[in-house]
Amino acid sequence: MENIGEIMDNHVLWVALLACFMAQFLKIFVELFQHRQINLQALFTSGGMPSSHSAFVAALAVGVGQTKGWGSPEFALALVFAIIVMYDAAGVRQAAGLQARILNQIMDEFFQEDHYLNQDRLKELLGHTPIQVIAGFCLGVAVSWIASFVYS
C-alpha cells in the first residue's frame, strides 16, 4: 500500500496525465471548428489535433528534467522515450493507418463489379501529421512548465 501512496504523490505523473487529458479535450474544439459539430468520440480516439501521445511524453520528459535535472540519466531516458513515441505517432502509425485504409479499399472494391483501385485515396493522412505531433509536444511542455510554477 505504501507504493500506491508514492504513485499518488508523483507530481510528474499527474502533470503528464493532465497534459494528455487536455490534448484529448482540445480535440473536441478542433472537431467543432473543423466540422461545425460536437464530436464527443474525439475524447476516446487516437489521432487528430493535438497529439495526446506527444503531449503526454513531452510533459513527462520536461517534468523529469525539472525534478531530476536536465543532465540526469532519468531525463535522458524520458527524452529518448518521448522522441520514439513522437516519431512513431507521426511515422509508423500513420503508415500503418494508410495500409489499413488501402486494405479496406481492396476489400470494398473486391466485392464490386469494377475492381479498379483508386490511387487518389493514397493521399489521405492517417494517424498524426507532424503538425499534430508538434502541437501536442508544445502543449505538453507548456503544461509542465506552468505546473512547475503553480506547485513551486
Secondary structure, 3 states (H helix, E strand, C coil): CHHHHHHHCCHHHHHHHHHHHHHHHHHHHHHHHHHCCCCHHHHCCCCCCCCHHHHHHHHHHHHHHHHHCCCCHHHHHHHHHHHHHHHHHHHHHHHHHHHHHHHHHHHHHHCCCCCCCCHHHHHCCCCCCHHHHHHHHHHHHHHHHHHHHHCC
